[in-house]
Amino acid sequence: VGMIGVGSLGSQVAKLLVEKDVKRLLISDFDKMALENLGRHVLGSFHVGKSKSFGLEALLTNYYLHDNIFAKIEDDEVIELADVLVVTVGDSAKFDYFAFNKLVNYEKPVIWAWTSPNNILQEIVVTTPSTGCLNCYYLEIKNNNELKQIQESSQKEIEKYDSNEIDICGNPHTVSQMERMVFLATQIVSILSYYNKHGKFKFDYVNYYWGMDDIIPTPFIGYLEKNNWCFCKGGNL
């Protein structure tokens, strides 16, 4: 498994994969651990100012005595070597860079995952050469009435609450509920586990909608065909 981005979500995914004894884990993240990451990341205060990916490699290797975790300096190396890729970069500009430039027409499975402020809407999209791309998913949101409805309901809920907060160090960041972040990580790992057993995916995308007082989210799953208006070469298998 290759991972691009090991922040609050990605680090939880990496930890779970190592606990499941993943055969080999490749990780890449240029960011350094910051004070505002504390409490939202597997790494702790000892790693502040240090590389997230190399810190995570050392922590998981030592704690679980797992010697097949490799932090890479270049994303390209992870992309090339991985059998399946997980993209959980938190920065939207970098996310779009991978979606619409770096990994356009990528010939291996990619699991894309992101979450809204307060984790009210969580999204996972799986793209392969036989599906549409991430842009096809965005177009699907406009055309699929049920998917559009859960997205619109989520947006109304998101707008009710503050999306940013200031922590004790005076740093602003997006509000998140870590129990829901961990939930999303477990779903990603479950999808990978299913793929490992069956060589295919059970669905192409899933949305989890959480009301602020919900204990269990409302899921909506679907399949992703190439959209006729999209520029990608998806659906070629």
Secondary structure, DSSP 8 states (H G I E B T S, - for coil): -EEE--SHHHHHHHHHHHHTT-S-EEEE---B--GGGTTSSSS-GGGTTSBHHHHHHHHHHHHHT---EEE-S-HHHHHHH-SSEEE--S-HHHHHHIIIIITTT-SS-EEEEEE-GGGSEEEEEEE-TTS--HHHHHHHHHH-HHHHHHHHHHHHHHTTS-SEEE-TTS-EEE---HHHHHHHHHHHHHHHHHHHHHSS-S-SEEEEE--TT-SS-EEEEE-----TT--S-----
